[in-house]
Amino acid sequence: MIPLQSLIDGFLLDYHLGHILLVAFAVTTVGALLLKSQRVLAANLALFGLIFAVAPFTTMSAPFIFFGLALLVIAPLLWTTAR
């Protein structure tokens, strides 16, 4: 019998908050793209940009913080160009 907790811990210890947020961002972005609404996509980008930007720096590496700042710049541009 395989000890389940050590198997799960061995898999999950390689990831941190930035990886989890990135997967959640990818899933919600695919959902927003399926709606074909530019405003929904812009709201999604703004929300995750804010989450990436204000998440504790100790739980993520710097590229995730910069990714959040880039999303915060792109989201208002996408919102204003939406019809």
PyMOL Python script that loads the backbone (N, CA, C, O; Angstrom):
from pymol import cmd

cmd.read_pdbstr("""\
ATOM      1  N   MET A   1       0.832  -1.173   0.000  1.00  0.00           N
ATOM      2  CA  MET A   1       0.000   0.000   0.000  1.00  0.00           C
ATOM      3  C   MET A   1       0.886   1.250   0.000  1.00  0.00           C
ATOM      4  O   MET A   1       1.812   1.358   0.804  1.00  0.00           O
ATOM      5  N   ILE A   2       0.601   2.184  -0.898  1.00  0.00           N
ATOM      6  CA  ILE A   2       1.385   3.414  -1.028  1.00  0.00           C
ATOM      7  C   ILE A   2       0.857   4.451  -0.039  1.00  0.00           C
ATOM      8  O   ILE A   2      -0.347   4.702   0.012  1.00  0.00           O
ATOM      9  N   PRO A   3       1.752   5.055   0.750  1.00  0.00           N
ATOM     10  CA  PRO A   3       1.277   6.115   1.646  1.00  0.00           C
ATOM     11  C   PRO A   3       0.866   7.339   0.833  1.00  0.00           C
ATOM     12  O   PRO A   3       1.696   7.983   0.191  1.00  0.00           O
ATOM     13  N   LEU A   4      -0.410   7.643   0.872  1.00  0.00           N
ATOM     14  CA  LEU A   4      -0.979   8.692   0.027  1.00  0.00           C
ATOM     15  C   LEU A   4      -0.472  10.079   0.398  1.00  0.00           C
ATOM     16  O   LEU A   4      -0.220  10.898  -0.487  1.00  0.00           O
ATOM     17  N   GLN A   5      -0.318  10.355   1.681  1.00  0.00           N
ATOM     18  CA  GLN A   5       0.094  11.690   2.097  1.00  0.00           C
ATOM     19  C   GLN A   5       1.501  12.010   1.619  1.00  0.00           C
ATOM     20  O   GLN A   5       1.749  13.129   1.169  1.00  0.00           O
ATOM     21  N   SER A   6       2.422  11.074   1.702  1.00  0.00           N
ATOM     22  CA  SER A   6       3.784  11.346   1.246  1.00  0.00           C
ATOM     23  C   SER A   6       3.833  11.498  -0.274  1.00  0.00           C
ATOM     24  O   SER A   6       4.651  12.257  -0.792  1.00  0.00           O
ATOM     25  N   LEU A   7       2.975  10.791  -0.984  1.00  0.00           N
ATOM     26  CA  LEU A   7       2.908  10.931  -2.434  1.00  0.00           C
ATOM     27  C   LEU A   7       2.395  12.314  -2.825  1.00  0.00           C
ATOM     28  O   LEU A   7       2.961  12.957  -3.709  1.00  0.00           O
ATOM     29  N   ILE A   8       1.334  12.771  -2.177  1.00  0.00           N
ATOM     30  CA  ILE A   8       0.770  14.092  -2.471  1.00  0.00           C
ATOM     31  C   ILE A   8       1.729  15.194  -2.044  1.00  0.00           C
ATOM     32  O   ILE A   8       1.919  16.164  -2.778  1.00  0.00           O
ATOM     33  N   ASP A   9       2.338  15.059  -0.863  1.00  0.00           N
ATOM     34  CA  ASP A   9       3.288  16.069  -0.399  1.00  0.00           C
ATOM     35  C   ASP A   9       4.496  16.159  -1.320  1.00  0.00           C
ATOM     36  O   ASP A   9       4.991  17.254  -1.587  1.00  0.00           O
ATOM     37  N   GLY A  10       4.966  15.041  -1.797  1.00  0.00           N
ATOM     38  CA  GLY A  10       6.102  15.052  -2.715  1.00  0.00           C
ATOM     39  C   GLY A  10       5.782  15.750  -4.021  1.00  0.00           C
ATOM     40  O   GLY A  10       6.667  16.334  -4.647  1.00  0.00           O
ATOM     41  N   PHE A  11       4.530  15.697  -4.438  1.00  0.00           N
ATOM     42  CA  PHE A  11       4.113  16.365  -5.672  1.00  0.00           C
ATOM     43  C   PHE A  11       3.872  17.849  -5.446  1.00  0.00           C
ATOM     44  O   PHE A  11       4.300  18.672  -6.255  1.00  0.00           O
ATOM     45  N   LEU A  12       3.196  18.202  -4.365  1.00  0.00           N
ATOM     46  CA  LEU A  12       2.785  19.589  -4.135  1.00  0.00           C
ATOM     47  C   LEU A  12       3.891  20.481  -3.594  1.00  0.00           C
ATOM     48  O   LEU A  12       3.800  21.701  -3.729  1.00  0.00           O
ATOM     49  N   LEU A  13       4.916  19.929  -2.996  1.00  0.00           N
ATOM     50  CA  LEU A  13       5.975  20.765  -2.432  1.00  0.00           C
ATOM     51  C   LEU A  13       6.803  21.464  -3.501  1.00  0.00           C
ATOM     52  O   LEU A  13       7.537  22.402  -3.192  1.00  0.00           O
ATOM     53  N   ASP A  14       6.702  21.031  -4.741  1.00  0.00           N
ATOM     54  CA  ASP A  14       7.446  21.664  -5.826  1.00  0.00           C
ATOM     55  C   ASP A  14       6.766  22.930  -6.334  1.00  0.00           C
ATOM     56  O   ASP A  14       7.351  23.649  -7.145  1.00  0.00           O
ATOM     57  N   TYR A  15       5.569  23.217  -5.889  1.00  0.00           N
ATOM     58  CA  TYR A  15       4.801  24.359  -6.393  1.00  0.00           C
ATOM     59  C   TYR A  15       4.558  25.368  -5.283  1.00  0.00           C
ATOM     60  O   TYR A  15       4.562  25.022  -4.102  1.00  0.00           O
ATOM     61  N   HIS A  16       4.345  26.631  -5.678  1.00  0.00           N
ATOM     62  CA  HIS A  16       4.037  27.676  -4.704  1.00  0.00           C
ATOM     63  C   HIS A  16       2.827  28.466  -5.177  1.00  0.00           C
ATOM     64  O   HIS A  16       2.209  28.122  -6.183  1.00  0.00           O
ATOM     65  N   LEU A  17       2.493  29.519  -4.456  1.00  0.00           N
ATOM     66  CA  LEU A  17       1.286  30.286  -4.720  1.00  0.00           C
ATOM     67  C   LEU A  17       1.253  30.837  -6.146  1.00  0.00           C
ATOM     68  O   LEU A  17       0.188  30.888  -6.762  1.00  0.00           O
ATOM     69  N   GLY A  18       2.386  31.243  -6.667  1.00  0.00           N
ATOM     70  CA  GLY A  18       2.438  31.777  -8.025  1.00  0.00           C
ATOM     71  C   GLY A  18       2.000  30.764  -9.064  1.00  0.00           C
ATOM     72  O   GLY A  18       1.289  31.105 -10.010  1.00  0.00           O
ATOM     73  N   HIS A  19       2.417  29.527  -8.894  1.00  0.00           N
ATOM     74  CA  HIS A  19       2.014  28.479  -9.832  1.00  0.00           C
ATOM     75  C   HIS A  19       0.512  28.212  -9.754  1.00  0.00           C
ATOM     76  O   HIS A  19      -0.143  28.019 -10.779  1.00  0.00           O
ATOM     77  N   ILE A  20      -0.020  28.200  -8.556  1.00  0.00           N
ATOM     78  CA  ILE A  20      -1.454  27.953  -8.378  1.00  0.00           C
ATOM     79  C   ILE A  20      -2.271  29.080  -8.999  1.00  0.00           C
ATOM     80  O   ILE A  20      -3.264  28.830  -9.681  1.00  0.00           O
ATOM     81  N   LEU A  21      -1.850  30.328  -8.761  1.00  0.00           N
ATOM     82  CA  LEU A  21      -2.561  31.464  -9.344  1.00  0.00           C
ATOM     83  C   LEU A  21      -2.457  31.472 -10.865  1.00  0.00           C
ATOM     84  O   LEU A  21      -3.404  31.857 -11.551  1.00  0.00           O
ATOM     85  N   LEU A  22      -1.313  31.048 -11.392  1.00  0.00           N
ATOM     86  CA  LEU A  22      -1.138  31.008 -12.841  1.00  0.00           C
ATOM     87  C   LEU A  22      -2.075  29.984 -13.483  1.00  0.00           C
ATOM     88  O   LEU A  22      -2.642  30.246 -14.544  1.00  0.00           O
ATOM     89  N   VAL A  23      -2.240  28.837 -12.856  1.00  0.00           N
ATOM     90  CA  VAL A  23      -3.170  27.826 -13.376  1.00  0.00           C
ATOM     91  C   VAL A  23      -4.607  28.341 -13.293  1.00  0.00           C
ATOM     92  O   VAL A  23      -5.385  28.164 -14.230  1.00  0.00           O
ATOM     93  N   ALA A  24      -4.959  28.976 -12.178  1.00  0.00           N
ATOM     94  CA  ALA A  24      -6.308  29.539 -12.041  1.00  0.00           C
ATOM     95  C   ALA A  24      -6.541  30.633 -13.076  1.00  0.00           C
ATOM     96  O   ALA A  24      -7.633  30.737 -13.634  1.00  0.00           O
ATOM     97  N   PHE A  25      -5.521  31.448 -13.336  1.00  0.00           N
ATOM     98  CA  PHE A  25      -5.628  32.498 -14.350  1.00  0.00           C
ATOM     99  C   PHE A  25      -5.845  31.893 -15.733  1.00  0.00           C
ATOM    100  O   PHE A  25      -6.670  32.385 -16.503  1.00  0.00           O
ATOM    101  N   ALA A  26      -5.112  30.834 -16.051  1.00  0.00           N
ATOM    102  CA  ALA A  26      -5.260  30.196 -17.358  1.00  0.00           C
ATOM    103  C   ALA A  26      -6.659  29.604 -17.533  1.00  0.00           C
ATOM    104  O   ALA A  26      -7.262  29.735 -18.598  1.00  0.00           O
ATOM    105  N   VAL A  27      -7.169  28.963 -16.503  1.00  0.00           N
ATOM    106  CA  VAL A  27      -8.499  28.343 -16.592  1.00  0.00           C
ATOM    107  C   VAL A  27      -9.584  29.403 -16.755  1.00  0.00           C
ATOM    108  O   VAL A  27     -10.480  29.250 -17.585  1.00  0.00           O
ATOM    109  N   THR A  28      -9.507  30.478 -15.966  1.00  0.00           N
ATOM    110  CA  THR A  28     -10.536  31.517 -16.074  1.00  0.00           C
ATOM    111  C   THR A  28     -10.417  32.305 -17.365  1.00  0.00           C
ATOM    112  O   THR A  28     -11.420  32.794 -17.885  1.00  0.00           O
ATOM    113  N   THR A  29      -9.210  32.437 -17.889  1.00  0.00           N
ATOM    114  CA  THR A  29      -9.041  33.128 -19.167  1.00  0.00           C
ATOM    115  C   THR A  29      -9.650  32.315 -20.305  1.00  0.00           C
ATOM    116  O   THR A  29     -10.272  32.878 -21.206  1.00  0.00           O
ATOM    117  N   VAL A  30      -9.479  31.015 -20.270  1.00  0.00           N
ATOM    118  CA  VAL A  30     -10.121  30.164 -21.279  1.00  0.00           C
ATOM    119  C   VAL A  30     -11.637  30.297 -21.178  1.00  0.00           C
ATOM    120  O   VAL A  30     -12.323  30.378 -22.196  1.00  0.00           O
ATOM    121  N   GLY A  31     -12.157  30.321 -19.961  1.00  0.00           N
ATOM    122  CA  GLY A  31     -13.597  30.509 -19.779  1.00  0.00           C
ATOM    123  C   GLY A  31     -14.073  31.857 -20.289  1.00  0.00           C
ATOM    124  O   GLY A  31     -15.150  31.958 -20.877  1.00  0.00           O
ATOM    125  N   ALA A  32     -13.270  32.898 -20.065  1.00  0.00           N
ATOM    126  CA  ALA A  32     -13.637  34.232 -20.546  1.00  0.00           C
ATOM    127  C   ALA A  32     -13.559  34.308 -22.068  1.00  0.00           C
ATOM    128  O   ALA A  32     -14.371  34.986 -22.697  1.00  0.00           O
ATOM    129  N   LEU A  33     -12.598  33.623 -22.656  1.00  0.00           N
ATOM    130  CA  LEU A  33     -12.492  33.616 -24.117  1.00  0.00           C
ATOM    131  C   LEU A  33     -13.679  32.897 -24.751  1.00  0.00           C
ATOM    132  O   LEU A  33     -14.128  33.270 -25.834  1.00  0.00           O
ATOM    133  N   LEU A  34     -14.181  31.872 -24.081  1.00  0.00           N
ATOM    134  CA  LEU A  34     -15.340  31.154 -24.618  1.00  0.00           C
ATOM    135  C   LEU A  34     -16.595  32.019 -24.615  1.00  0.00           C
ATOM    136  O   LEU A  34     -17.500  31.798 -25.419  1.00  0.00           O
ATOM    137  N   LEU A  35     -16.656  33.002 -23.717  1.00  0.00           N
ATOM    138  CA  LEU A  35     -17.800  33.915 -23.689  1.00  0.00           C
ATOM    139  C   LEU A  35     -17.743  34.951 -24.808  1.00  0.00           C
ATOM    140  O   LEU A  35     -18.755  35.578 -25.123  1.00  0.00           O
ATOM    141  N   LYS A  36     -16.586  35.133 -25.400  1.00  0.00           N
ATOM    142  CA  LYS A  36     -16.362  36.074 -26.505  1.00  0.00           C
ATOM    143  C   LYS A  36     -16.734  37.504 -26.122  1.00  0.00           C
ATOM    144  O   LYS A  36     -17.271  38.254 -26.937  1.00  0.00           O
ATOM    145  N   SER A  37     -16.444  37.872 -24.881  1.00  0.00           N
ATOM    146  CA  SER A  37     -16.710  39.223 -24.402  1.00  0.00           C
ATOM    147  C   SER A  37     -15.388  39.865 -24.005  1.00  0.00           C
ATOM    148  O   SER A  37     -14.680  39.368 -23.129  1.00  0.00           O
ATOM    149  N   GLN A  38     -15.071  40.964 -24.656  1.00  0.00           N
ATOM    150  CA  GLN A  38     -13.813  41.638 -24.385  1.00  0.00           C
ATOM    151  C   GLN A  38     -13.826  42.275 -22.995  1.00  0.00           C
ATOM    152  O   GLN A  38     -12.783  42.355 -22.346  1.00  0.00           O
ATOM    153  N   ARG A  39     -14.974  42.722 -22.538  1.00  0.00           N
ATOM    154  CA  ARG A  39     -15.057  43.325 -21.198  1.00  0.00           C
ATOM    155  C   ARG A  39     -14.887  42.278 -20.099  1.00  0.00           C
ATOM    156  O   ARG A  39     -14.265  42.556 -19.074  1.00  0.00           O
ATOM    157  N   VAL A  40     -15.422  41.103 -20.296  1.00  0.00           N
ATOM    158  CA  VAL A  40     -15.235  40.032 -19.313  1.00  0.00           C
ATOM    159  C   VAL A  40     -13.764  39.643 -19.256  1.00  0.00           C
ATOM    160  O   VAL A  40     -13.221  39.416 -18.174  1.00  0.00           O
ATOM    161  N   LEU A  41     -13.122  39.565 -20.405  1.00  0.00           N
ATOM    162  CA  LEU A  41     -11.698  39.254 -20.444  1.00  0.00           C
ATOM    163  C   LEU A  41     -10.883  40.344 -19.760  1.00  0.00           C
ATOM    164  O   LEU A  41      -9.941  40.042 -19.026  1.00  0.00           O
ATOM    165  N   ALA A  42     -11.232  41.605 -19.992  1.00  0.00           N
ATOM    166  CA  ALA A  42     -10.521  42.711 -19.352  1.00  0.00           C
ATOM    167  C   ALA A  42     -10.715  42.684 -17.840  1.00  0.00           C
ATOM    168  O   ALA A  42      -9.772  42.938 -17.091  1.00  0.00           O
ATOM    169  N   ALA A  43     -11.922  42.380 -17.386  1.00  0.00           N
ATOM    170  CA  ALA A  43     -12.172  42.282 -15.948  1.00  0.00           C
ATOM    171  C   ALA A  43     -11.382  41.128 -15.334  1.00  0.00           C
ATOM    172  O   ALA A  43     -10.867  41.242 -14.221  1.00  0.00           O
ATOM    173  N   ASN A  44     -11.291  40.029 -16.057  1.00  0.00           N
ATOM    174  CA  ASN A  44     -10.507  38.884 -15.599  1.00  0.00           C
ATOM    175  C   ASN A  44      -9.032  39.260 -15.488  1.00  0.00           C
ATOM    176  O   ASN A  44      -8.379  38.931 -14.498  1.00  0.00           O
ATOM    177  N   LEU A  45      -8.510  39.943 -16.493  1.00  0.00           N
ATOM    178  CA  LEU A  45      -7.108  40.363 -16.461  1.00  0.00           C
ATOM    179  C   LEU A  45      -6.848  41.328 -15.311  1.00  0.00           C
ATOM    180  O   LEU A  45      -5.824  41.230 -14.635  1.00  0.00           O
ATOM    181  N   ALA A  46      -7.763  42.251 -15.088  1.00  0.00           N
ATOM    182  CA  ALA A  46      -7.587  43.220 -14.005  1.00  0.00           C
ATOM    183  C   ALA A  46      -7.627  42.534 -12.642  1.00  0.00           C
ATOM    184  O   ALA A  46      -6.820  42.838 -11.764  1.00  0.00           O
ATOM    185  N   LEU A  47      -8.559  41.616 -12.472  1.00  0.00           N
ATOM    186  CA  LEU A  47      -8.676  40.921 -11.194  1.00  0.00           C
ATOM    187  C   LEU A  47      -7.421  40.109 -10.889  1.00  0.00           C
ATOM    188  O   LEU A  47      -6.879  40.189  -9.787  1.00  0.00           O
ATOM    189  N   PHE A  48      -6.966  39.334 -11.855  1.00  0.00           N
ATOM    190  CA  PHE A  48      -5.776  38.531 -11.605  1.00  0.00           C
ATOM    191  C   PHE A  48      -4.515  39.389 -11.557  1.00  0.00           C
ATOM    192  O   PHE A  48      -3.565  39.039 -10.857  1.00  0.00           O
ATOM    193  N   GLY A  49      -4.487  40.491 -12.275  1.00  0.00           N
ATOM    194  CA  GLY A  49      -3.362  41.410 -12.143  1.00  0.00           C
ATOM    195  C   GLY A  49      -3.264  41.957 -10.740  1.00  0.00           C
ATOM    196  O   GLY A  49      -2.173  42.055 -10.179  1.00  0.00           O
ATOM    197  N   LEU A  50      -4.400  42.315 -10.170  1.00  0.00           N
ATOM    198  CA  LEU A  50      -4.425  42.814  -8.798  1.00  0.00           C
ATOM    199  C   LEU A  50      -4.021  41.722  -7.812  1.00  0.00           C
ATOM    200  O   LEU A  50      -3.265  41.978  -6.874  1.00  0.00           O
ATOM    201  N   ILE A  51      -4.518  40.518  -8.020  1.00  0.00           N
ATOM    202  CA  ILE A  51      -4.163  39.412  -7.120  1.00  0.00           C
ATOM    203  C   ILE A  51      -2.671  39.122  -7.201  1.00  0.00           C
ATOM    204  O   ILE A  51      -2.020  38.951  -6.170  1.00  0.00           O
ATOM    205  N   PHE A  52      -2.120  39.063  -8.407  1.00  0.00           N
ATOM    206  CA  PHE A  52      -0.686  38.824  -8.555  1.00  0.00           C
ATOM    207  C   PHE A  52       0.132  39.955  -7.942  1.00  0.00           C
ATOM    208  O   PHE A  52       1.180  39.705  -7.347  1.00  0.00           O
ATOM    209  N   ALA A  53      -0.329  41.187  -8.078  1.00  0.00           N
ATOM    210  CA  ALA A  53       0.447  42.331  -7.601  1.00  0.00           C
ATOM    211  C   ALA A  53       0.436  42.460  -6.081  1.00  0.00           C
ATOM    212  O   ALA A  53       1.437  42.877  -5.498  1.00  0.00           O
ATOM    213  N   VAL A  54      -0.667  42.114  -5.429  1.00  0.00           N
ATOM    214  CA  VAL A  54      -0.747  42.302  -3.979  1.00  0.00           C
ATOM    215  C   VAL A  54      -0.475  41.028  -3.182  1.00  0.00           C
ATOM    216  O   VAL A  54      -0.489  41.062  -1.952  1.00  0.00           O
ATOM    217  N   ALA A  55      -0.231  39.919  -3.850  1.00  0.00           N
ATOM    218  CA  ALA A  55       0.093  38.685  -3.135  1.00  0.00           C
ATOM    219  C   ALA A  55       1.431  38.864  -2.415  1.00  0.00           C
ATOM    220  O   ALA A  55       2.302  39.587  -2.899  1.00  0.00           O
ATOM    221  N   PRO A  56       1.595  38.219  -1.280  1.00  0.00           N
ATOM    222  CA  PRO A  56       2.844  38.376  -0.523  1.00  0.00           C
ATOM    223  C   PRO A  56       4.061  37.972  -1.348  1.00  0.00           C
ATOM    224  O   PRO A  56       4.062  36.935  -2.011  1.00  0.00           O
ATOM    225  N   PHE A  57       5.087  38.799  -1.298  1.00  0.00           N
ATOM    226  CA  PHE A  57       6.286  38.571  -2.101  1.00  0.00           C
ATOM    227  C   PHE A  57       7.031  37.319  -1.652  1.00  0.00           C
ATOM    228  O   PHE A  57       7.745  36.706  -2.445  1.00  0.00           O
ATOM    229  N   THR A  58       6.873  36.940  -0.401  1.00  0.00           N
ATOM    230  CA  THR A  58       7.594  35.776   0.112  1.00  0.00           C
ATOM    231  C   THR A  58       7.013  34.461  -0.392  1.00  0.00           C
ATOM    232  O   THR A  58       7.682  33.429  -0.332  1.00  0.00           O
ATOM    233  N   THR A  59       5.778  34.484  -0.889  1.00  0.00           N
ATOM    234  CA  THR A  59       5.160  33.243  -1.355  1.00  0.00           C
ATOM    235  C   THR A  59       5.306  33.040  -2.859  1.00  0.00           C
ATOM    236  O   THR A  59       4.965  31.976  -3.375  1.00  0.00           O
ATOM    237  N   MET A  60       5.809  34.052  -3.569  1.00  0.00           N
ATOM    238  CA  MET A  60       5.973  33.954  -5.023  1.00  0.00           C
ATOM    239  C   MET A  60       7.307  34.578  -5.409  1.00  0.00           C
ATOM    240  O   MET A  60       7.894  35.338  -4.640  1.00  0.00           O
ATOM    241  N   SER A  61       7.775  34.251  -6.602  1.00  0.00           N
ATOM    242  CA  SER A  61       8.991  34.877  -7.098  1.00  0.00           C
ATOM    243  C   SER A  61       8.640  36.164  -7.848  1.00  0.00           C
ATOM    244  O   SER A  61       7.475  36.423  -8.148  1.00  0.00           O
ATOM    245  N   ALA A  62       9.649  36.951  -8.140  1.00  0.00           N
ATOM    246  CA  ALA A  62       9.456  38.279  -8.736  1.00  0.00           C
ATOM    247  C   ALA A  62       8.755  38.262 -10.099  1.00  0.00           C
ATOM    248  O   ALA A  62       7.946  39.156 -10.349  1.00  0.00           O
ATOM    249  N   PRO A  63       9.014  37.308 -10.989  1.00  0.00           N
ATOM    250  CA  PRO A  63       8.324  37.346 -12.289  1.00  0.00           C
ATOM    251  C   PRO A  63       6.799  37.311 -12.185  1.00  0.00           C
ATOM    252  O   PRO A  63       6.112  37.880 -13.034  1.00  0.00           O
ATOM    253  N   PHE A  64       6.266  36.660 -11.169  1.00  0.00           N
ATOM    254  CA  PHE A  64       4.812  36.629 -11.002  1.00  0.00           C
ATOM    255  C   PHE A  64       4.281  38.003 -10.602  1.00  0.00           C
ATOM    256  O   PHE A  64       3.195  38.395 -11.028  1.00  0.00           O
ATOM    257  N   ILE A  65       5.035  38.731  -9.793  1.00  0.00           N
ATOM    258  CA  ILE A  65       4.641  40.089  -9.399  1.00  0.00           C
ATOM    259  C   ILE A  65       4.657  41.001 -10.625  1.00  0.00           C
ATOM    260  O   ILE A  65       3.730  41.783 -10.833  1.00  0.00           O
ATOM    261  N   PHE A  66       5.705  40.899 -11.429  1.00  0.00           N
ATOM    262  CA  PHE A  66       5.799  41.715 -12.642  1.00  0.00           C
ATOM    263  C   PHE A  66       4.715  41.342 -13.652  1.00  0.00           C
ATOM    264  O   PHE A  66       4.213  42.203 -14.375  1.00  0.00           O
ATOM    265  N   PHE A  67       4.357  40.066 -13.703  1.00  0.00           N
ATOM    266  CA  PHE A  67       3.258  39.629 -14.565  1.00  0.00           C
ATOM    267  C   PHE A  67       1.955  40.291 -14.133  1.00  0.00           C
ATOM    268  O   PHE A  67       1.157  40.707 -14.974  1.00  0.00           O
ATOM    269  N   GLY A  68       1.738  40.388 -12.829  1.00  0.00           N
ATOM    270  CA  GLY A  68       0.552  41.065 -12.313  1.00  0.00           C
ATOM    271  C   GLY A  68       0.532  42.536 -12.676  1.00  0.00           C
ATOM    272  O   GLY A  68      -0.518  43.075 -13.025  1.00  0.00           O
ATOM    273  N   LEU A  69       1.676  43.189 -12.597  1.00  0.00           N
ATOM    274  CA  LEU A  69       1.744  44.601 -12.976  1.00  0.00           C
ATOM    275  C   LEU A  69       1.474  44.783 -14.469  1.00  0.00           C
ATOM    276  O   LEU A  69       0.818  45.744 -14.871  1.00  0.00           O
ATOM    277  N   ALA A  70       1.976  43.868 -15.282  1.00  0.00           N
ATOM    278  CA  ALA A  70       1.710  43.942 -16.723  1.00  0.00           C
ATOM    279  C   ALA A  70       0.222  43.745 -17.010  1.00  0.00           C
ATOM    280  O   ALA A  70      -0.340  44.417 -17.875  1.00  0.00           O
ATOM    281  N   LEU A  71      -0.408  42.834 -16.290  1.00  0.00           N
ATOM    282  CA  LEU A  71      -1.848  42.633 -16.472  1.00  0.00           C
ATOM    283  C   LEU A  71      -2.630  43.871 -16.059  1.00  0.00           C
ATOM    284  O   LEU A  71      -3.646  44.199 -16.674  1.00  0.00           O
ATOM    285  N   LEU A  72      -2.164  44.562 -15.022  1.00  0.00           N
ATOM    286  CA  LEU A  72      -2.839  45.786 -14.584  1.00  0.00           C
ATOM    287  C   LEU A  72      -2.701  46.911 -15.602  1.00  0.00           C
ATOM    288  O   LEU A  72      -3.534  47.817 -15.633  1.00  0.00           O
ATOM    289  N   VAL A  73      -1.675  46.869 -16.426  1.00  0.00           N
ATOM    290  CA  VAL A  73      -1.521  47.868 -17.490  1.00  0.00           C
ATOM    291  C   VAL A  73      -2.373  47.498 -18.701  1.00  0.00           C
ATOM    292  O   VAL A  73      -2.980  48.369 -19.325  1.00  0.00           O
ATOM    293  N   ILE A  74      -2.419  46.221 -19.030  1.00  0.00           N
ATOM    294  CA  ILE A  74      -3.127  45.762 -20.226  1.00  0.00           C
ATOM    295  C   ILE A  74      -4.645  45.801 -20.051  1.00  0.00           C
ATOM    296  O   ILE A  74      -5.366  46.127 -20.994  1.00  0.00           O
ATOM    297  N   ALA A  75      -5.134  45.476 -18.865  1.00  0.00           N
ATOM    298  CA  ALA A  75      -6.584  45.356 -18.639  1.00  0.00           C
ATOM    299  C   ALA A  75      -7.362  46.639 -18.927  1.00  0.00           C
ATOM    300  O   ALA A  75      -8.388  46.563 -19.603  1.00  0.00           O
ATOM    301  N   PRO A  76      -6.934  47.814 -18.455  1.00  0.00           N
ATOM    302  CA  PRO A  76      -7.707  49.024 -18.785  1.00  0.00           C
ATOM    303  C   PRO A  76      -7.693  49.361 -20.276  1.00  0.00           C
ATOM    304  O   PRO A  76      -8.666  49.894 -20.809  1.00  0.00           O
ATOM    305  N   LEU A  77      -6.587  49.048 -20.938  1.00  0.00           N
ATOM    306  CA  LEU A  77      -6.526  49.276 -22.386  1.00  0.00           C
ATOM    307  C   LEU A  77      -7.525  48.380 -23.111  1.00  0.00           C
ATOM    308  O   LEU A  77      -8.201  48.813 -24.044  1.00  0.00           O
ATOM    309  N   LEU A  78      -7.607  47.147 -22.677  1.00  0.00           N
ATOM    310  CA  LEU A  78      -8.553  46.212 -23.283  1.00  0.00           C
ATOM    311  C   LEU A  78      -9.994  46.614 -22.975  1.00  0.00           C
ATOM    312  O   LEU A  78     -10.876  46.462 -23.821  1.00  0.00           O
ATOM    313  N   TRP A  79     -10.233  47.122 -21.774  1.00  0.00           N
ATOM    314  CA  TRP A  79     -11.583  47.547 -21.381  1.00  0.00           C
ATOM    315  C   TRP A  79     -12.049  48.733 -22.223  1.00  0.00           C
ATOM    316  O   TRP A  79     -13.197  48.769 -22.666  1.00  0.00           O
ATOM    317  N   THR A  80     -11.154  49.709 -22.446  1.00  0.00           N
ATOM    318  CA  THR A  80     -11.558  50.913 -23.185  1.00  0.00           C
ATOM    319  C   THR A  80     -11.741  50.652 -24.673  1.00  0.00           C
ATOM    320  O   THR A  80     -12.485  51.375 -25.336  1.00  0.00           O
ATOM    321  N   THR A  81     -11.081  49.638 -25.207  1.00  0.00           N
ATOM    322  CA  THR A  81     -11.246  49.340 -26.627  1.00  0.00           C
ATOM    323  C   THR A  81     -12.413  48.395 -26.893  1.00  0.00           C
ATOM    324  O   THR A  81     -12.735  48.122 -28.049  1.00  0.00           O
ATOM    325  N   ALA A  82     -13.051  47.892 -25.829  1.00  0.00           N
ATOM    326  CA  ALA A  82     -14.199  46.990 -26.007  1.00  0.00           C
ATOM    327  C   ALA A  82     -15.412  47.775 -26.490  1.00  0.00           C
ATOM    328  O   ALA A  82     -15.584  48.944 -26.144  1.00  0.00           O
ATOM    329  N   ARG A  83     -16.237  47.132 -27.283  1.00  0.00           N
ATOM    330  CA  ARG A  83     -17.441  47.784 -27.805  1.00  0.00           C
ATOM    331  C   ARG A  83     -18.629  47.446 -26.965  1.00  0.00           C
ATOM    332  O   ARG A  83     -19.736  47.904 -27.249  1.00  0.00           O
TER     333      ARG A  83
END
""", "prot")
cmd.dss("prot")
cmd.show_as("cartoon", "prot")
cmd.util.cbc("prot")
cmd.orient("prot")
